[in-house]
Amino acid sequence: MNGIKNQVLTEKTIRLLRNNQYTSDVGPGSSKTEIKNWIERFFSVRVKSMNSHRLPGEGRGRRLTETASNCKRMIITPQPGYSIPLFLSE
């Protein structure tokens, strides 16, 4: 599955790890249902909730109001008792 690009490790996402919430970048065409089903199958966890938002893109041309985003960011909360192992991308 090419839906999940990589896990995000920033100061905020490390704070979210304490609450058993994991953050990943996913493809722009991926839906919450697709990502949820894939995570439940691949990591053998039950997903409690998911939040998503699009990252701001870079400005194009003279006007910076025209932006295009090339990925979406998902915050995944598994049910209590489950966890997702961290993986590093190269």
C-alpha positions as semicolon CSV with decimal commas, in nm:
position;residue;x (nm);y (nm);z (nm)
1;M;0,000;0,000;0,000
2;N;0,141;0,334;-0,102
3;G;-0,107;0,530;0,111
4;I;0,119;0,596;0,407
5;K;0,432;0,788;0,312
6;N;0,610;0,820;0,647
7;Q;0,560;0,879;1,016
8;V;0,612;1,231;1,140
9;L;0,838;1,298;1,438
10;T;0,823;1,658;1,554
11;E;0,800;1,816;1,895
12;K;0,420;1,813;1,883
13;T;0,391;1,455;1,756
14;I;0,624;1,332;2,030
15;R;0,386;1,491;2,283
16;L;0,097;1,313;2,110
17;L;0,279;0,978;2,150
18;R;0,227;1,010;2,527
19;N;-0,149;1,004;2,459
20;N;-0,112;0,698;2,231
21;Q;-0,166;0,908;1,915
22;Y;0,047;0,851;1,604
23;T;0,100;1,095;1,318
24;S;0,169;0,997;0,957
25;D;0,179;1,163;0,618
26;V;-0,047;0,995;0,363
27;G;-0,118;1,044;-0,006
28;P;-0,352;1,328;-0,103
29;G;-0,609;1,092;-0,258
30;S;-0,631;0,857;0,041
31;S;-0,952;0,851;0,241
32;K;-0,986;0,794;0,614
33;T;-1,160;0,462;0,554
34;E;-0,879;0,330;0,333
35;I;-0,608;0,431;0,579
36;K;-0,804;0,295;0,876
37;N;-0,856;-0,045;0,709
38;W;-0,493;-0,063;0,602
39;I;-0,359;0,023;0,950
40;E;-0,590;-0,226;1,120
41;R;-0,476;-0,505;0,885
42;F;-0,105;-0,424;0,869
43;F;-0,042;-0,343;1,239
44;S;-0,315;-0,569;1,388
45;V;-0,466;-0,285;1,593
46;R;-0,816;-0,144;1,636
47;V;-0,842;0,225;1,544
48;K;-1,050;0,437;1,781
49;S;-1,039;0,765;1,587
50;M;-0,860;0,947;1,309
51;N;-0,814;1,316;1,236
52;S;-0,676;1,454;0,912
53;H;-0,572;1,785;0,764
54;R;-0,401;1,899;0,447
55;L;-0,061;2,057;0,473
56;P;-0,016;2,398;0,314
57;G;0,149;2,382;-0,025
58;E;0,403;2,609;-0,183
59;G;0,292;2,919;-0,370
60;R;0,286;2,907;-0,747
61;G;0,359;3,196;-0,975
62;R;0,327;3,553;-0,862
63;R;0,036;3,502;-0,629
64;L;0,102;3,302;-0,318
65;T;-0,269;3,239;-0,268
66;E;-0,262;2,962;-0,527
67;T;-0,123;2,665;-0,340
68;A;-0,112;2,294;-0,402
69;S;-0,061;2,037;-0,132
70;N;0,104;1,707;-0,211
71;C;0,016;1,522;0,109
72;K;-0,228;1,492;0,395
73;R;-0,141;1,438;0,761
74;M;-0,334;1,188;0,974
75;I;-0,342;1,161;1,352
76;I;-0,437;0,804;1,441
77;T;-0,561;0,703;1,786
78;P;-0,575;0,326;1,848
79;Q;-0,806;0,180;2,109
80;P;-0,665;0,135;2,460
81;G;-0,427;-0,159;2,485
82;Y;-0,304;-0,128;2,125
83;S;0,002;0,051;1,991
84;I;0,164;0,109;1,653
85;P;0,540;0,049;1,627
86;L;0,747;0,339;1,504
87;F;0,924;0,290;1,174
88;L;1,194;0,500;1,016
89;S;1,191;0,596;0,651
90;E;1,502;0,664;0,453
